[in-house]
Amino acid sequence: MTHFETMGFSKVLHRRGGNIILMHLKVALACFMTVILGLAETAHGAAWTQKKGDGLIIASFTYDTAKKSFNAVGGLESSPDFEKLEANIYIEYGFTDWLTVLLLPGYQQVSTGFSGAKRVESGINNTGLGGRLRLFKKGGHVVSVEGTFFLPGGLNTAETTVLSRGNGDLEFRALYGASRDFTFFSRTFPGFLDVQVGYRQRDGAPANEFRADMTFGLRPFKRWQILAQSFNIISDGAGKQTAQNAFPAFNIHKAQLAGVYDVSKRFSIQIGGFRTLVGRNIVRESAAFGAIWIRF
């Protein structure tokens, strides 16, 4: 379930040397942790396509809050409170065995205080339409490409980049998946690795984005699956200056951990949380979420 906020303000610091070196070390450490943990953003599914006529629905609810932010050199500082309630539905359906269509409706209520006074907005946001095309499949390996068009949202505040949706965003991804058994302490468990890289073309003032997501899934018990997840976003430079605000360059590295319990073959329950590890010109988020999976 897609989860990030980029701030439409920053206290641009001109300090160099030690602070900049420290920022790069933090980013490198976050990327290293991401690779080791095998982390992914659930909102984009995996590289595999659905079988023709099969589908998946994931309905999720997230509570997200932040009291600190990362500044222009990656240091933490106090910031006005940020709070978000979000409901999302992720749907994918096998149009053919090699083409899966996607629908991602979403709704948000966001409370911010960046301008000094508390401001609450709500509306449809981050709703996408797309498809995943399988290019290669052999054994446990699969390669796919994916394209998604994100519709204009009902929220259009200048206080956070993510809410300034413009007239629509377009994203392309390349996906690789591998399923295999993993052995720990002389026991073998089924699992998978999913790696995705992409580029999101943003409409309006916000900067375009490079994205890299990974996920490592492991099934320690018959009905339980553990998902270690994250997503990483780096802006393609700074956004455009507007009359209300500037959109500085940013980056974000977020980790997410969740458990999925299979009530039956078609119905599962998920619970988890995520945290921003490292970033620049973004709030440091902490969140908890729950979801229901329905296979049809």
Beta strands, then each sheet from edge to edge (+ up, - down):
strand 1: 55-70
strand 2: 76-94
strand 3: 99-104
strand 4: 106-112
strand 5: 119-124
strand 6: 128-138
strand 7: 141-150
strand 8: 169-184
strand 9: 187-201
strand 10: 209-218
strand 11: 224-235
strand 12: 251-262
strand 13: 267-280
strand 14: 282-283
strand 15: 286-295
sheet 1: 5+ 4- 2+ 1- 14+
sheet 2: 5+ 4- 2+ 3- 6+ 7- 8+ 9- 10+ 11- 12+ 13- 15+
end
